[in-house]
Amino acid sequence: MDPLDTAVLPAGIRSRMVPGINGLTMHVLEAGEAGRPVLLLLHGFPELAYSWRRVMVPLAEAGFHVIAPDQRGYGRTIGWSDAYDTDIREFAFINLVRDQLALLAALGVAQVHAVIGHDFGSPVAAHCALLRPDVFRRVALMSAPFAGPPALGTATRAPARDIAADLAALPRPRKHYHWYYATRPANGDIMAAPEGLHAFFRAYYHHKSGDWAGNDVFPLAGWTAGELAKLPTYYVMDEAETMPQTVAHEMPSAAEIAACGWMSEAEMAVYAAEYGRSGFQGGLNGYRARFLGTNMEMEVFAGRRIEVPATFIGGARDWGVQQAPGALRKMETEATADWRGTHLVPGAGHWVQQERPAETVRLLLDFLR
């Protein structure tokens, strides 16, 4: 596998392959000079290291060595299984932390100034800080609150599975997207999106962004089918639809696409090309791990808090902040010991570092200082 073509990257970002990383050859984007304080940026789903392109150079210009890998299961990183029938322990949180430790060791980095995670990268970053505070000295979580490690006896529970029957019994039958992503057909459904992957990504990213008119966010009262049904369909889907069918209803117009300053058609093509080659199963296996008791080892850390300085950045129009009722409050008051603030960026949806990069960089630099 070759590195990402620098022609699709902003000036100042480098791409390379790093072998020998916990069984992987890992694709890594970098900005800034080696020897400076390190920032490790962990992307989410369906994203890539490329998702950090708008913030990497400004962070490097502020004096940091910025490192953004394609995580296990994504992009140009290879060595992971893309099968549905595979040892899902490969995608457990403790192994994803091991990946990052191995990458840092290969790069000769003893500790990072901060680990920063967005979406699915948020719980990975949180586990990095929880398990190895000596290496990951600060943590910034984005878009997905971390409510702490599982309590004893709860790691085999899957909340999205537990609520499935109640959602299906609603007058408008629904299903949770975690449940859907854990099913065998999900990868094939997305790869066979009727309008093609480029259009799928455009609709998906628009639907979850601050540009979509329906993203008026408010706290939910609890984990009940009636409350969860208030979420947009990209989180609580209509029972009979696939994810491509779900987001196709909200495909932006040609005028809206042309006006989207945070995601050009050329940038969108990078996502379509990368996932067209790798598929989605690697990322989906991370969701499946929650259903199969794969993270049972984390019960050893029940009640342990993140001890290093921690902050949260999200979009004010991002339902990811509120999709798990009570998680934001638990992160602020129970899961962390040194909370440095919650910041919701006006106008931004789920893709906050892409939609509002300047504000994201400002908030990160304030925290990192």
N, C-alpha and C positions, 0 to 999 in steps of 0.2 A: 504494500500500500504506500502510495506517495503522499507527501505532505499536501495540504491544501494550497492551491494555486494562489500566490500572493496577489495576483491581479484582481481577486475578489475581496481583498482585505484592504482596510485603510493603511496609508503609509505609516510605518512605524511598528506594525505588527508582523512578527515572524511566525513561521509554521515549521514544525519538525516532528519526526517520529522518534520516540524514546523506547528502546527495547528493554526487556527484562523486568517488567513491572507487574509482579504478582501474577505471572502467566500471560501478561498482555504485552503487546507493543502499542504504546499509547500515543495518540496524536495530541500535540500540545501547541497552543498559541501562546506567544510571549510578547511583552512590550517592556521597555526599560532595560537597564543594565544589570547583569548578574553582580551580586555583592551588595546590592541595596536591600532594604527591608522588603520581604516578600508578601504579596497578596495572592492567595489561591482562590480562584473564582470557579464555582461549581454550578453548571447549568441544570435546567430541568427538562421536562417532557412536554411536547416533542421539540426539543431544542438541541443545541450544539454549543461547543466552545465559541463558535461564531456568534452566538447570541450576545456575547460580551463586547463585540467589536466597537460599539459606540462609547464605551467607558474606559477601555484599556489604555489608550494613548493618554487621555487626560490624567488618569491615575499614575501612569508612568512619568508624565511631566511633573507631577507633584513629588517625585522622588522615590517611587517604588519600582520593584521588579515584579511585574504582573504576569501570572501564570494561569492559563485557562485550559484544562484538558477536556477532550471528549471523554466522558465517563464510560465505564464498562457498559456495553450494550449500545453505544452510540457512535455515529460518525465514522471517522477513519481509524479509531482504536480497534484493534483486532486481537483475537485470541480467546474471545468469549463465544459461547454457544448461542446460535440464533434459532434453536429449536424450541418448540413448546414443551416437548418431553425431554427435559434436561434436569440436571441437578440444580434445583432452584436456590440452593444454599450459596451458589456463586453470586447471587444478587442480594444476599442478606446485608443489612447495614454494616455489620462488623467487618464483612469482607470488602465493602465499598470504602470503609475507613482504611483498611489495609492497603487498598489500591493507592490512596493518597499518600500514605506513609512511605510506600515503596517508591512512588514517583519522586517525592522530596529527597529520599535517600539517593536515588539515581542522579538527581541534579545537585547533590552536595549541599542541600538545605537542611540545617538542623532544626530550625523553627520558623514559623511564619508570623508576620506581624498581625495578620488576620486571615481567617477563612470566611468567604462570603458565598452564600448559596441562595439560588433562586428556584422557586417551585420545588420539584423533587430534589434539587440540589440543596434546598434548605434543611430538610431533615438529615441529609448526609453531612452537611456542615455542622449541624447541631451535634450529631454523634461524634464527629471529629473533636469538637471542643469538650464534649462530655467525657470522652474516654481518654484523651491525651491533651490535657490543658498545658502540659509542659511544652508541647510542640505547636499547638494552635492557640496563640496568646490572646486573641480576640475573636469574636464571631458576629457577623452581620447576617441576619436571616431576612429573606425577601419573599413576600407574597404568600408564603405558607408558614403559619405559626407552628412552633414546636411546643407541645404540651408536656414534655418530659418522657422519660423511659416508661415502659409498661409496668404496671403494678404486678406483684407476684400473682401468678395464676391467670393472667389476662392476655399474654402474648399470643395465644392461639385463637383469640377472639378476633373476628373481623367485623367491625361495626357495619360496613356496607352489606355484608352477608346477613347480619342479624336483622336488618331493616328491610330486606328484600321482599319478604312476603307482604308486609304492610304497604310498601310502595306499589306492589303489583295489584293490591286490593283497592287502591284509590279509584274513584269514579273515572278519572283519566289515568289509566295504569302507567306507572313510571318504573324506572330502574336507576340505580346509582351508577355513575360512570366508573367507579372503582370495580364494581362487580362486572360491568361489561368488559373493562380492560383485562380482567382476569380470565375471560373465556377464550376458548380455542379459536373461534372465528375472528376475533377482533383484528389481528394483524392482517389477515386476508381481506377483511372488509375494507380496511383503510387502503391497502395496496391496490385494491380494485375499485377505488372511488370512481364513480361513473364519469365525472368531469375531469379526472386526472389529479395527480398529486399536487400540482401547482395550484389548481383551483381549490382543492381541499385545504391546503395550508392557508390560502388567502381567506377563505370563509372562517376557518377555525381561529386564526389570529384576530380577525376582525370581530368575531363574535365575543371574544374574551377581552377585547381592548376597551379603552375609554371612548373610542369612537362609536361603539354600539349603544344606541339610545336606551336599551333596556337595562344597562348596568348601573342602576341606582341602588346602592348597597345599604343594608341595614342589618343589625344583629338578629339572629334567629333565636327563638325562645327555648329551643331544645332539640334533641335528636329524636324527632318523631316524624312519621311520614308526612303529616300535614304541614309541618314546618319546612321540611326538606323540599317539599313540592313547590315552595316559593322560590327556590333557586332556579336560575336559567337552565335550559335544557342541555347545555354542555356539561353541567354537573349532574342533574337529575333528568335523565333522558326519557323520552316517550318509549314505552316498553317495546314496541314493535320496530323501532328504528335503529339503524347502525349509526356510528358517529359521523360518517360522511353524509348520511341522509339528514342527521340532526343539524349540522352546521350549514348545509346547503340552503336551508330556509332563510339564512341570514347573509347570503353572499352579497358583498357590497356591489354597488353599481360601478360602471366604468368611471364615472365622475368621482366617486368616493375613492376608488383605487388610485386614480391620478392625483388626488389631493392628499394621499397618505404619505406624509413627509417622513415617517419613522420606518417605513418598510417599502422600498421600491420594488418594482417587478424584478429587477436584476438580483436584488437581495433575496426575494422570495424564491427565485430560481435555484439559489444555493441550497436552501432547505429541501426543495423538491428533488434535486439531483442527489444529494447526500442520502436522504431516506429512500429514494428510489433504488439505490444500490444496497443499503444495509437492511432495509425493512424496519419495522417498528417493534419486533418481538423482544429485542434486548431491553428496550425501555419498558415494555409491557411486563416483562418478567419481574421488574422491580415492584410493580403493583401486585403481581401474583404472590410475591413473597409474604405480603400481609395476610393472605388468605390461608397459607399453608403452615403457619407456626414457625416459619423460617427464622424469625427474629427472637426466638425464645431465650437465646443467650443474654439478651438485653434486660431480662428480668433480674439478672444479677445486680443491675444498677438501679433497681426500683428505689425511688425516693431520693436518688442523687440528683443534685442540681448542677447546671453549668456554672462553673465558678469564675470563669474569665469574663471580662466586660462584654456585654451583649447588647445588640440593638435590633430593631426591626424596621424595614422599609417596605412599603407597599403602595399600590395605587388606591386613591380614594374611591375609584370606580372598579375595584377588583374584588369580586365575590370570593376569591381564594382566601382573603383575609377572614371572612366570616363563614365559610362553608362548613366548618366544624364548630358547632356552637360551644362557646366557653373556652376554646383553645387559646385565643388571643389573651384573655385574662390570665389563664393558667401560666402561659409563657412569661408574662410580665411579673407575676406575683409568686409563683411556686417553682417553675422549672429553671429559673435563673437566680443567681445570688448577687449579681452586680448589673442590674438593669440600667441601661443608658438611654432609654426612650423609644417610643413608637412614633413613626413618621409616615403619614399617608399623603402622598403627593397629589395635589388637586389635578383633576382631569385625566390622570393616568389610570389605565386598567391593569390587566394582569402582567403585561410585558413591560414593567416599569422602567427597567434599565435601557430598553429600546425606545419606548414612547417618550420618556423624559430623561434623557441621559445627563444633561447638565445639572438638573436638580438632584438626580441620584448621586452623581459625583460629589456635589457640594455636601450632601448629607453624609456620605461615606467619609469624606475628608474631615468633616467636623468630628465624627466619631473616632477616626483613626488618630487624630491629634490628641 
